Amino acid sequence: MQSATVVIDHPLVQHKLTVLRDRETSTSKFRGVLRELSLLLAYEVTRDLPLTSRRIETPLEPMDAPVLEGKKLCFVSVLRAGNGLLEGMLDLVPTARVGHVGMYRDPETLEPVEYYFKVPASLDERIVIVVDPMLATGHSAAGAVDRLKQAGARDIRFLALLAAPEGLRAFHSRHPDVPVYTAAVDRELNEKAYILPGLGDAGDRMFGTK
Ligand code: URA
């Protein structure tokens, strides 16, 4: 299957992303704007959800009206920064199920190590949207998707606020069947695997840690 990166270049998305990138943006503003942005991103990542129709009666006459087909959505947050995207997405799709995957990078091997995994049942029947604001090296993203596939997920999309070209290449080579949706593909990674120009550490920016 074809690897795809979809850049969400809507002007509102780009404007809000600039607010997040700005080092002067406070933690509370960062959180608020991230929530707004996640709504817009969720709108784009769900744009092609399959529809069916339902017979209803408007006050004037009957009609066959579009409704979402039965396939249920599952959002999976890659901890901890994924949670910052989750809330706005749940505002848009409150009926979605939610899973969590915890990964950290082993300082020796630089490989992702899983420390938490909890997902809803019947993943094979769901459209799974994995969320992590920063797709940097792509290792934890690919590791999270490996685990979701082992747990039965078949129809997966990945949503990141920002991505690095190196991370996208690594991710697509491991998971060519999983499209990545992102608001921007930045220039490169630095020697500490931070995205340049980026927005810093997304978790620290949203939770006020460091
Ligand atoms: N994770 C972050 O939070 N920021 C980066 O730039 C890269 C990974």
Boltz pocket constraint, residues with backbone or C-beta under 6 A from the ligand:
constraints:
  - pocket:
      binder: B
      contacts: [[A, 81], [A, 134], [A, 136], [A, 193], [A, 194], [A, 195], [A, 196], [A, 198], [A, 199], [A, 200], [A, 201], [A, 202], [A, 203]]
      max_distance: 6.0
